[in-house]
Amino acid sequence: MYATALASAVLATAKEALAVAVAASEVRVLVVRKAAAGIEPVYAGTFSRGGLARVNWRSVDPLGLALAANDAQLTRRASTREVIGLSVEPGSPARDLLDALTGA
């Protein structure tokens, strides 16, 4: 259930970003949550304007669509299906963003 709710928020954010940035052809979404050591990323993906324009929003599977995004990353524990944090490489753009958010 958490993963589906997370995916719904991701899709709403991607749609809103493309609605206000009318010249953008794609949007990248990085979802972070509070963790014991500050924050951790739990989802990353890239959505194209054209791809989202073709979606039938009345019957969409939010989790399936979020996982079908370009470069989609979401990790779930095999036994419980719990969403777990993504690993982030040092020096990557995601690491730079996380460091900026935490003031590191």
C-alpha positions as a Markdown table, in Angstrom:
| # | Residue | x | y | z |
|---|---|---|---|---|
| 1 | Met | 0.0 | 0.0 | 0.0 |
| 2 | Tyr | 2.8 | 2.4 | 0.9 |
| 3 | Ala | 4.5 | 1.8 | -2.5 |
| 4 | Thr | 1.3 | 2.5 | -4.4 |
| 5 | Ala | 0.7 | 5.7 | -2.4 |
| 6 | Leu | 4.3 | 6.7 | -3.1 |
| 7 | Ala | 3.8 | 6.1 | -6.8 |
| 8 | Ser | 0.6 | 8.1 | -6.9 |
| 9 | Ala | 2.4 | 11.1 | -5.3 |
| 10 | Val | 5.3 | 10.6 | -7.8 |
| 11 | Leu | 2.9 | 10.7 | -10.7 |
| 12 | Ala | 1.0 | 13.8 | -9.4 |
| 13 | Thr | 4.3 | 15.6 | -8.9 |
| 14 | Ala | 5.5 | 14.7 | -12.4 |
| 15 | Lys | 2.3 | 15.9 | -14.0 |
| 16 | Glu | 2.3 | 19.1 | -12.0 |
| 17 | Ala | 6.0 | 19.8 | -12.9 |
| 18 | Leu | 5.2 | 19.4 | -16.6 |
| 19 | Ala | 2.1 | 21.5 | -16.3 |
| 20 | Val | 4.0 | 24.5 | -14.9 |
| 21 | Ala | 7.2 | 24.0 | -16.9 |
| 22 | Val | 5.6 | 24.1 | -20.3 |
| 23 | Ala | 8.8 | 24.1 | -22.3 |
| 24 | Ala | 10.2 | 21.0 | -20.5 |
| 25 | Ser | 10.0 | 17.7 | -22.4 |
| 26 | Glu | 10.7 | 15.5 | -19.3 |
| 27 | Val | 10.9 | 15.7 | -15.5 |
| 28 | Arg | 13.1 | 13.8 | -13.1 |
| 29 | Val | 11.6 | 12.9 | -9.7 |
| 30 | Leu | 13.6 | 12.0 | -6.6 |
| 31 | Val | 11.7 | 11.0 | -3.5 |
| 32 | Val | 13.3 | 11.2 | -0.1 |
| 33 | Arg | 12.1 | 10.3 | 3.3 |
| 34 | Lys | 13.3 | 10.8 | 6.9 |
| 35 | Ala | 15.7 | 8.2 | 8.1 |
| 36 | Ala | 17.7 | 7.5 | 11.2 |
| 37 | Ala | 20.7 | 9.2 | 9.5 |
| 38 | Gly | 18.8 | 12.2 | 8.1 |
| 39 | Ile | 17.1 | 11.5 | 4.8 |
| 40 | Glu | 17.3 | 8.7 | 2.3 |
| 41 | Pro | 16.1 | 8.4 | -1.3 |
| 42 | Val | 13.4 | 5.8 | -2.0 |
| 43 | Tyr | 12.4 | 6.5 | -5.6 |
| 44 | Ala | 14.0 | 8.0 | -8.7 |
| 45 | Gly | 12.7 | 8.1 | -12.2 |
| 46 | Thr | 12.3 | 10.2 | -15.3 |
| 47 | Phe | 9.0 | 10.9 | -17.1 |
| 48 | Ser | 8.5 | 12.3 | -20.6 |
| 49 | Arg | 5.8 | 14.7 | -21.4 |
| 50 | Gly | 4.7 | 12.5 | -24.3 |
| 51 | Gly | 4.6 | 9.4 | -22.2 |
| 52 | Leu | 2.4 | 10.9 | -19.6 |
| 53 | Ala | 0.2 | 12.4 | -22.2 |
| 54 | Arg | -0.7 | 8.9 | -23.5 |
| 55 | Val | -1.8 | 7.6 | -20.1 |
| 56 | Asn | -5.4 | 6.6 | -19.4 |
| 57 | Trp | -5.6 | 8.2 | -16.0 |
| 58 | Arg | -8.9 | 6.5 | -15.2 |
| 59 | Ser | -7.4 | 3.1 | -15.2 |
| 60 | Val | -3.7 | 3.5 | -14.5 |
| 61 | Asp | -1.8 | 1.3 | -12.1 |
| 62 | Pro | 0.3 | 4.0 | -10.3 |
| 63 | Leu | 3.0 | 1.6 | -9.1 |
| 64 | Gly | 3.3 | 0.0 | -12.5 |
| 65 | Leu | 3.6 | 3.4 | -14.3 |
| 66 | Ala | 6.1 | 4.7 | -11.8 |
| 67 | Leu | 8.2 | 1.6 | -12.2 |
| 68 | Ala | 8.0 | 1.9 | -16.0 |
| 69 | Ala | 9.6 | 5.4 | -16.0 |
| 70 | Asn | 13.0 | 5.8 | -17.6 |
| 71 | Asp | 15.7 | 5.0 | -15.1 |
| 72 | Ala | 13.1 | 4.0 | -12.5 |
| 73 | Gln | 14.6 | 2.9 | -9.2 |
| 74 | Leu | 12.5 | 1.6 | -6.3 |
| 75 | Thr | 13.8 | -1.2 | -4.0 |
| 76 | Arg | 11.5 | -3.4 | -1.9 |
| 77 | Arg | 12.5 | -6.0 | 0.6 |
| 78 | Ala | 11.7 | -9.4 | -0.9 |
| 79 | Ser | 10.0 | -11.0 | 2.1 |
| 80 | Thr | 7.8 | -8.0 | 3.2 |
| 81 | Arg | 7.7 | -5.9 | 0.1 |
| 82 | Glu | 8.7 | -2.9 | 2.3 |
| 83 | Val | 10.2 | 0.0 | 0.4 |
| 84 | Ile | 13.8 | 0.4 | 1.4 |
| 85 | Gly | 16.3 | 3.2 | 0.7 |
| 86 | Leu | 18.2 | 3.4 | -2.5 |
| 87 | Ser | 22.0 | 3.3 | -2.6 |
| 88 | Val | 23.6 | 6.4 | -3.9 |
| 89 | Glu | 27.0 | 6.6 | -5.4 |
| 90 | Pro | 29.4 | 9.2 | -4.0 |
| 91 | Gly | 29.8 | 12.1 | -6.5 |
| 92 | Ser | 26.6 | 11.4 | -8.3 |
| 93 | Pro | 24.0 | 14.1 | -9.0 |
| 94 | Ala | 21.6 | 12.4 | -6.5 |
| 95 | Arg | 24.3 | 12.5 | -3.8 |
| 96 | Asp | 25.0 | 16.2 | -4.5 |
| 97 | Leu | 21.3 | 16.9 | -4.1 |
| 98 | Leu | 21.0 | 14.8 | -0.9 |
| 99 | Asp | 24.0 | 16.6 | 0.5 |
| 100 | Ala | 22.5 | 20.0 | -0.3 |
| 101 | Leu | 19.2 | 19.0 | 1.4 |
| 102 | Thr | 20.9 | 17.9 | 4.5 |
| 103 | Gly | 23.5 | 20.7 | 4.6 |
| 104 | Ala | 26.4 | 18.3 | 4.4 |
